[in-house]
Amino acid sequence: MKLRKDCARESRILLNKILLFLMCITILSPALGNVFEHEQTLDYISKQIPPLNSVECKFRQEKQIPPSGIILKSSGDFKFEKDKGVTFYTTYPIKSTASYTSKEYKQINNVINAISAKSYSRLEKEFKFYYINKTLGLIPQKESPAYNHIKSIEIEFNGNMIVKMMILTADSTKTTIWFQ
């Protein structure tokens, strides 16, 4: 039981860090290296990705922790309210809620809203952008506060919805979230 609580706590901590520095988007896809071979301009990317709408859906998450190879799994309900924020209602393995609608997480909301409104220029100082086949890639700029925490973010789109996001952190922990 203690291991399960520790795993859930570690998952929430990582999610907080990622969303703080990352929610500059959300969800990943195919081959990690593939998208990062295609650096693109914001002008090009903004024409490829439709604006994101508010959404409620199920999510499933896997977190691979090196070098142990441990894979932590969680799932539940996801809610994104445009101009308000993101909430993860985890139902497995334990019930918990991580809400990013409060004043405390204003930076996260700003990033999410920038993406949903296609205002990528707000993120230009923080990340380099890559795009191919409905997959957006972000790599933090050296001057960005995210640089010491995140190696990359990949987000896969289907229509006006993010269907998969992969976050690779500086310690090589890989978190993949699927939205259904």
Secondary structure as the mmCIF struct_conf table of DSSP 4:
data_model
#
loop_
_struct_conf.conf_type_id
_struct_conf.id
_struct_conf.beg_label_comp_id
_struct_conf.beg_label_asym_id
_struct_conf.beg_label_seq_id
_struct_conf.end_label_comp_id
_struct_conf.end_label_asym_id
_struct_conf.end_label_seq_id
HELX_RH_AL_P HELX_RH_AL_P1 LYS A 2 PHE A 21
TURN_TY1_P TURN_TY1_P1 LEU A 22 LEU A 22
BEND BEND1 CYS A 24 CYS A 24
BEND BEND2 PRO A 30 PRO A 30
HELX_RH_AL_P HELX_RH_AL_P2 LEU A 32 VAL A 35
TURN_TY1_P TURN_TY1_P2 PHE A 36 GLU A 37
STRN STRN1 GLU A 39 GLU A 39
HELX_RH_AL_P HELX_RH_AL_P3 LEU A 42 GLN A 48
BEND BEND3 ILE A 49 ILE A 49
HELX_LH_PP_P HELX_LH_PP_P1 PRO A 50 SER A 54
STRN STRN2 VAL A 55 ILE A 65
TURN_TY1_P TURN_TY1_P3 PRO A 66 GLY A 69
STRN STRN3 ILE A 70 GLU A 81
TURN_TY1_P TURN_TY1_P4 LYS A 82 LYS A 84
STRN STRN4 GLY A 85 TYR A 92
BEND BEND4 PRO A 93 ILE A 94
STRN STRN5 SER A 96 SER A 99
BEND BEND5 SER A 102 SER A 102
HELX_RH_3T_P HELX_RH_3T_P1 LYS A 103 TYR A 105
HELX_RH_AL_P HELX_RH_AL_P4 LYS A 106 SER A 116
TURN_TY1_P TURN_TY1_P5 ALA A 117 LYS A 118
HELX_RH_3T_P HELX_RH_3T_P2 TYR A 120 LEU A 123
TURN_TY1_P TURN_TY1_P6 GLU A 124 GLU A 126
STRN STRN6 PHE A 127 ILE A 132
TURN_TY1_P TURN_TY1_P7 ASN A 133 LYS A 134
STRN STRN7 THR A 135 PRO A 140
TURN_TY1_P TURN_TY1_P8 LYS A 142 GLU A 143
BEND BEND6 SER A 144 SER A 144
HELX_RH_3T_P HELX_RH_3T_P3 PRO A 145 ASN A 148
TURN_TY1_P TURN_TY1_P9 HIS A 149 HIS A 149
STRN STRN8 ILE A 150 ASN A 158
TURN_TY1_P TURN_TY1_P10 GLY A 159 ASN A 160
STRN STRN9 MET A 161 THR A 169
TURN_TY1_P TURN_TY1_P11 ALA A 170 ASP A 171
STRN STRN10 LYS A 174 PHE A 179
#
